[in-house]
């Protein structure tokens, strides 16, 4: 009695019998690929959801530069208006769903705009720290005024000196602050900071 041919399938012209060691190896590889693909898809979906949520914080000037579907822009605008937690959560999920419909170029453009805004925020924070440092120098040391000429060569020197003098007087006249209380500063102290910050911003803009 003739033997029945083994059941199986062909892979690239090569016969693989069901139940063989080669069959088991191919099934393990196929399962690994499927699971790996699902993982990648989940990561991609989560990333697009996060990018979509960051769209809500994007400045109007940057958002207007992007070429995005009206449905996505409307969804973002609606999410910004919603105060209810659950309603906002559902709307953000909808934003994420629309994000997954974008092509790679659109997603890349959004990510670039978000990065640009973050860089701008970091630069602004750095200038705030620089302004605080300059204010302290100007109040503490007369020589700092000469160094300030490199930053603001056309400053109103009479007004600047008056602000520095008044800030020093206010500091000397200010009573000691009780523990745990914020130290109150005089008007000249605040105006000096505003002057220094405006000059630093102008220098950054012209650079």
KOLDOZA-835375 format. One record per atom (N, C-alpha, C): x, y, z. Coordinates in steps of 0.2 Angstrom, whole numbers, padded with zeros to 4 digits, always signed. Example, Ala and Ser with C-alpha at 12.3 -4.5 7.8 and 13.67 -1.06 7.14 Angstrom:
% KOLDOZA-835375
+0066-0028+0039;+0062-0022+0039;+0066-0016+0039;+0064-0011+0035;+0068-0005+0036;+0064+0000+0039;
% end
This chain:
% KOLDOZA-835375
+0004-0006+0000;+0000+0000+0000;+0004+0006+0000;+0003+0011-0005;+0008+0016-0005;+0007+0021+0001;+0012+0024+0003;+0012+0029+0008;+0009+0036+0006;+0005+0039+0010;+0002+0045+0008;+0008+0050+0009;+0008+0055+0004;+0013+0060+0004;+0011+0065+0010;+0017+0067+0013;+0016+0071+0019;+0012+0078+0017;+0009+0080+0022;+0005+0087+0021;+0010+0092+0023;+0010+0098+0019;+0014+0103+0021;+0013+0109+0016;+0018+0113+0015;+0017+0119+0011;+0024+0121+0008;+0024+0125+0004;+0031+0127+0000;+0033+0134+0003;+0039+0135+0004;+0042+0142+0006;+0048+0143+0001;+0047+0148-0004;+0052+0149-0009;+0054+0143-0013;+0049+0139-0014;+0050+0133-0018;+0053+0127-0014;+0053+0128-0008;+0055+0122-0003;+0050+0120+0001;+0049+0113+0001;+0043+0110+0004;+0044+0109+0011;+0040+0111+0015;+0040+0111+0023;+0034+0107+0025;+0036+0101+0029;+0030+0097+0031;+0028+0100+0038;+0021+0099+0038;+0018+0101+0045;+0020+0097+0050;+0022+0100+0056;+0024+0096+0062;+0032+0095+0062;+0035+0097+0057;+0042+0096+0056;+0046+0102+0061;+0052+0101+0062;+0056+0106+0066;+0056+0112+0062;+0057+0112+0055;+0057+0118+0051;+0050+0121+0051;+0045+0118+0051;+0038+0121+0052;+0038+0124+0058;+0040+0121+0064;+0040+0125+0070;+0044+0131+0071;+0050+0131+0068;+0054+0137+0067;+0051+0142+0063;+0048+0141+0058;+0045+0146+0054;+0039+0149+0057;+0035+0145+0061;+0029+0148+0065;+0032+0152+0070;+0037+0150+0074;+0040+0155+0079;+0042+0161+0076;+0045+0161+0070;+0048+0167+0067;+0042+0172+0065;+0036+0169+0062;+0030+0172+0060;+0027+0176+0066;+0027+0172+0072;+0024+0175+0078;+0028+0181+0081;+0034+0180+0081;+0039+0185+0083;+0038+0192+0079;+0037+0191+0072;+0037+0196+0068;+0030+0200+0069;+0025+0196+0070;+0018+0199+0071;+0018+0203+0077;+0021+0200+0083;+0021+0203+0089;+0025+0210+0089;+0031+0209+0085;+0035+0215+0085;+0031+0220+0081;+0028+0219+0076;+0024+0224+0072;+0019+0227+0076;+0015+0223+0080;+0010+0226+0084;+0013+0231+0089;+0019+0229+0092;+0023+0234+0097;+0025+0240+0093;+0027+0240+0087;+0029+0246+0084;+0023+0250+0082;+0018+0247+0080;+0012+0251+0079;+0009+0254+0085;+0009+0251+0091;+0007+0254+0097;+0012+0260+0099;+0018+0259+0098;+0023+0265+0100;+0021+0271+0095;+0020+0269+0089;+0019+0274+0084;+0013+0278+0085;+0007+0274+0087;+0001+0277+0089;+0002+0282+0095;+0005+0279+0100;+0006+0283+0106;+0010+0290+0105;+0015+0289+0101;+0019+0295+0099;+0015+0300+0095;+0011+0298+0091;+0007+0303+0087;+0001+0306+0092;-0001+0302+0096;-0006+0305+0101;-0002+0310+0105;+0004+0309+0107;+0008+0314+0111;+0009+0321+0107;+0011+0320+0101;+0012+0325+0096;+0006+0329+0095;+0000+0326+0094;-0006+0329+0094;-0008+0333+0100;-0007+0331+0106;-0008+0335+0112;-0004+0341+0112;+0003+0340+0110;+0007+0346+0110;+0005+0351+0105;+0001+0349+0100;-0002+0354+0095;-0006+0360+0099;-0009+0358+0104;-0013+0362+0108;-0009+0368+0111;-0003+0367+0112;+0001+0372+0116;+0005+0376+0110;+0005+0374+0104;+0008+0378+0099;+0006+0385+0098;+0010+0390+0097;+0009+0397+0096;+0005+0397+0089;+0001+0402+0089;-0003+0403+0083;+0001+0404+0077;+0007+0408+0078;+0011+0410+0072;+0015+0403+0069;+0016+0399+0074;+0019+0392+0071;+0014+0388+0068;+0008+0388+0071;+0002+0383+0069;+0000+0385+0062;+0000+0392+0061;-0002+0394+0054;+0002+0393+0049;+0009+0391+0050;+0013+0389+0045;+0013+0382+0043;+0009+0378+0047;+0008+0371+0045;+0003+0370+0040;+0004+0366+0036;-0002+0364+0031;-0005+0358+0033;-0011+0359+0037;-0014+0353+0040;-0021+0353+0038;-0025+0347+0039;-0032+0347+0037;-0036+0351+0042;-0041+0354+0039;-0046+0358+0043;-0049+0354+0049;-0050+0348+0047;-0053+0344+0053;-0049+0343+0059;-0042+0343+0058;-0037+0342+0063;-0037+0349+0067;-0036+0355+0063;-0036+0361+0066;-0042+0363+0070;-0048+0361+0067;-0054+0362+0071;-0055+0358+0077;-0052+0352+0077;-0052+0347+0083;-0047+0350+0088;-0042+0353+0086;-0037+0356+0091;-0040+0362+0094;-0043+0366+0090;-0047+0372+0093;-0052+0370+0098;-0056+0365+0096;-0061+0363+0101;-0058+0360+0107;-0053+0356+0107;-0050+0354+0113;-0047+0359+0118;-0045+0365+0115;-0043+0370+0119;-0048+0373+0123;-0054+0373+0120;-0060+0376+0123;-0063+0372+0128;-0062+0366+0128;-0066+0361+0133;-0062+0361+0140;-0066+0362+0145;-0063+0363+0152;-0065+0356+0155;-0070+0353+0154;-0072+0346+0157;-0067+0341+0156;-0064+0338+0161;-0059+0333+0160;-0061+0327+0156;-0066+0324+0156;-0068+0318+0152;-0069+0320+0145;-0073+0326+0144;-0074+0329+0137;-0067+0330+0134;-0063+0333+0138;-0056+0335+0135;-0052+0329+0133;-0053+0323+0137;-0049+0317+0136;-0052+0314+0129;-0058+0314+0129;-0061+0311+0122;-0059+0315+0116;-0059+0322+0117;-0057+0326+0111;-0050+0325+0110;-0046+0324+0115;-0038+0323+0113;-0037+0316+0110;-0042+0311+0111;-0041+0305+0108;-0043+0306+0101;-0048+0310+0099;-0050+0311+0092;-0044+0315+0089;-0041+0319+0092;-0035+0323+0089;-0030+0318+0087;-0029+0313+0092;-0024+0307+0090;-0026+0303+0084;-0032+0302+0084;-0035+0298+0078;-0034+0302+0071;-0035+0308+0071;-0034+0312+0065;-0026+0313+0064;-0022+0313+0069;-0015+0313+0068;-0012+0307+0064;-0015+0301+0066;-0013+0295+0062;-0015+0295+0055;-0019+0300+0053;-0021+0300+0046;-0016+0304+0042;-0011+0308+0045;-0007+0312+0042;-0001+0308+0039;+0002+0311+0033;+0008+0308+0030;+0014+0310+0034;+0020+0307+0033;+0026+0308+0037;+0028+0315+0036;+0028+0318+0030;+0030+0325+0030;+0026+0330+0034;+0020+0329+0035;+0016+0333+0039;+0017+0332+0047;+0018+0326+0049;+0020+0324+0056;+0027+0327+0057;+0032+0327+0052;+0039+0330+0053;+0038+0337+0054;+0034+0340+0050;+0033+0348+0050;+0031+0350+0057;+0026+0346+0060;+0023+0347+0067;+0028+0347+0072;+0032+0341+0072;+0038+0340+0076;+0043+0346+0076;+0044+0348+0070;+0049+0353+0069;+0047+0360+0072;+0040+0361+0072;+0037+0367+0074;+0037+0367+0082;+0036+0361+0085;+0036+0360+0092;+0043+0361+0095;+0048+0358+0091;+0055+0359+0093;+0057+0366+0093;+0055+0370+0088;+0056+0377+0087;+0054+0381+0093;+0047+0380+0095;+0044+0383+0101;+0048+0382+0107;+0050+0375+0108;+0054+0374+0114;+0060+0377+0115;+0064+0378+0109;+0070+0381+0109;+0069+0388+0110;+0064+0391+0108;+0063+0398+0109;+0061+0399+0117;+0057+0395+0120;+0056+0395+0127;+0062+0395+0131;+0067+0390+0129;+0073+0389+0133;+0077+0396+0132;+0077+0399+0126;+0081+0405+0125;+0079+0411+0129;+0072+0411+0130;+0069+0416+0134;+0070+0415+0141;+0070+0409+0143;+0072+0408+0150;+0079+0410+0152;+0083+0408+0147;+0090+0410+0148;+0091+0418+0149;+0088+0421+0144;+0088+0429+0145;+0085+0431+0151;+0080+0428+0154;+0078+0430+0160;+0083+0430+0166;+0086+0424+0166;+0092+0423+0171;+0097+0428+0170;+0099+0429+0163;+0104+0434+0162;+0102+0441+0164;+0096+0443+0163;+0093+0449+0165;+0094+0450+0173;+0092+0445+0177;+0093+0445+0184;+0100+0446+0186;+0104+0442+0182;+0112+0443+0184;+0114+0450+0183;+0112+0453+0177;+0114+0460+0176;+0112+0465+0181;+0106+0464+0183;+0103+0468+0188;+0107+0468+0194;+0108+0462+0197;+0112+0461+0203;+0119+0465+0202;+0122+0464+0196;+0129+0467+0195;+0129+0474+0195;+0123+0477+0192;+0123+0484+0191;+0122+0487+0198;+0118+0484+0202;+0116+0487+0209;+0122+0486+0213;+0126+0481+0213;+0132+0479+0217;+0138+0483+0215;+0139+0484+0209;+0146+0487+0207;+0145+0492+0202;+0148+0498+0203;+0148+0504+0198;+0152+0502+0192;+0157+0497+0192;+0160+0495+0186;+0156+0491+0181;+0151+0489+0184;+0146+0485+0179;+0143+0489+0174;+0142+0496+0176;+0139+0500+0171;+0143+0501+0164;+0150+0501+0165;+0154+0501+0159;+0154+0495+0155;+0153+0489+0159;+0152+0483+0155;+0146+0483+0151;+0141+0486+0154;+0134+0486+0151;+0134+0490+0144;+0139+0494+0143;+0139+0498+0137;+0140+0493+0131;+0143+0487+0132;+0143+0482+0126;+0137+0480+0124;+0132+0479+0129;+0125+0477+0128;+0121+0482+0125;+0121+0488+0128;+0117+0494+0126;+0121+0500+0125;+0124+0501+0120;+0129+0507+0119;+0125+0513+0119;+0118+0513+0116;+0115+0519+0116;+0109+0520+0121;+0111+0518+0127;+0106+0518+0133;+0105+0525+0135;+0100+0526+0138;+0098+0532+0142;+0102+0532+0149;+0108+0534+0149;+0112+0533+0154;+0110+0537+0161;+0107+0543+0159;+0105+0547+0165;+0099+0543+0169;+0094+0540+0165;+0089+0536+0168;+0091+0530+0171;+0096+0527+0168;+0099+0520+0170;+0102+0521+0177;+0106+0527+0177;+0110+0528+0184;+0105+0530+0189;+0100+0533+0187;+0095+0535+0192;+0091+0529+0195;+0090+0524+0191;+0086+0518+0193;+0091+0514+0197;+0097+0514+0196;+0102+0510+0200;+0103+0513+0207;+0103+0520+0207;+0104+0523+0213;+0098+0522+0218;+0092+0523+0215;+0086+0522+0219;+0085+0514+0221;+0087+0510+0217;+0087+0503+0219;+0091+0501+0225;+0097+0505+0225;+0102+0504+0230;+0099+0507+0237;+0096+0513+0236;+0093+0516+0242;+0087+0512+0245;+0083+0509+0240;+0077+0505+0243;+0080+0499+0246;+0085+0496+0244;+0088+0490+0247;+0091+0492+0254;+0094+0497+0255;+0096+0499+0261;+0091+0501+0266;+0086+0504+0264;+0080+0506+0268;+0075+0501+0270;+0075+0495+0266;+0071+0490+0267;+0072+0486+0273;+0067+0485+0278;+0068+0481+0284;+0069+0474+0282;+0072+0471+0287;+0074+0464+0286;+0067+0460+0286;+0067+0455+0281;+0061+0451+0280;+0061+0445+0285;+0055+0444+0287;+0054+0439+0292;+0055+0432+0289;+0057+0427+0292;+0058+0420+0289;+0051+0418+0286;+0052+0415+0280;+0046+0412+0277;+0042+0417+0273;+0044+0423+0273;+0041+0428+0269;+0045+0431+0263;+0041+0432+0258;+0045+0434+0252;+0047+0442+0253;+0053+0443+0250;+0056+0450+0251;+0053+0454+0246;+0050+0460+0249;+0047+0465+0244;+0052+0469+0241;+0051+0471+0235;+0056+0475+0232;+0053+0481+0230;+0057+0487+0229;+0055+0493+0227;+0053+0494+0220;+0050+0499+0218;+0048+0500+0211;+0055+0501+0206;+0060+0504+0208;+0066+0505+0204;+0069+0498+0203;+0069+0494+0208;+0072+0487+0207;+0068+0483+0201;+0061+0484+0201;+0058+0481+0196;+0059+0484+0189;+0059+0491+0189;+0060+0494+0183;+0067+0493+0180;+0072+0492+0184;+0078+0491+0182;+0079+0484+0178;+0075+0479+0181;+0075+0473+0178;+0071+0473+0171;+0066+0477+0171;+0062+0478+0164;+0067+0481+0159;+0071+0486+0161;+0075+0489+0156;+0080+0485+0154;+0083+0481+0158;+0089+0476+0156;+0086+0471+0152;+0080+0468+0154;+0077+0463+0150;+0076+0465+0143;+0073+0471+0142;+0071+0474+0135;+0077+0475+0131;+0083+0477+0134;+0089+0478+0130;+0092+0471+0128;+0091+0466+0132;+0094+0459+0130;+0089+0456+0125;+0083+0458+0125;+0078+0455+0120;+0080+0458+0113;+0081+0465+0114;+0083+0469+0108;+0089+0466+0104;+0094+0465+0109;+0100+0462+0106;+0100+0455+0103;+0096+0451+0106;+0094+0444+0103;+0091+0445+0097;+0086+0450+0096;+0082+0450+0090;+0086+0453+0084;+0091+0457+0086;+0096+0460+0080;+0102+0455+0079;+0103+0450+0083;+0108+0445+0081;+0107+0441+0075;
% end
